[in-house]
Amino acid sequence: MSDLDSLTITLDDVRRALALGEAVGFDPVRALLRMSPHPRAVEPPPGVAARQAAVLLLLFPGDEGALHFPLTRRQEYPGVHSGQISLPGGRQEVGETYIQTALREAEEEVGVPASDVRVIGSLTPFYIPPSNFEIHPIVGAISYRPPWNLHAYEVAELIETPLGVLFDEALKGEEMMQRGDAAFRIHFYRLGEAKVWGATAAILGEFEARLRWVLGTERG
């Protein structure tokens, strides 16, 4: 663990973290790649028309007021992301903004009313080659712990995750993974028996790096 584990992370910290950019020396792409599978490009290859999607990193107060966020375990299905741990989200529909997509999908998947979510900002888009999706992460907050209503066809389990676990080095790991003829190294967060890797780990890794920058600079 680090000294950051004992800090109370506030929504003001989150706002400052999401506002970081090159003007203060913060590199969003480098932060995104910290927990990304390696090797991996952040953007689609030239000439590839990626499908667009958005996910919602939803912050809510836990039992003791500390910020939490939901992760979902996908149902098993014949597809590359079957059974994986992910943020609520999905494919963008015609005419939608990324924010609208993220809010709609979160309401459909886990029952969070879109009208109750206050959007704070966004993180760096991330390309997923196996499914040819470019994911746009939206960060939002809700003032209460939602009474989850899971979409039975899409969501097998919801995992309420304390934001502080992102700072626990004991919960991070890496290993080699084989998919067909391709071998690559993955980084993951360990939540009980579950491993959070791939695009979700990359997105959370950038969020963690932004918070570490703000907390370390302002309180270190």
Helices and strands as residue ranges (DSSP letters): G 3-6, H 11-18, G 22-24, H 28-33, E 51-61, E 67-74, E 85-86, E 89-91, H 98-110, G 114-116, E 118-122, E 126-128, E 133-141, E 155-162, G 163-167, G 169-171, E 172-179, E 182-191, E 194-196, H 198-219
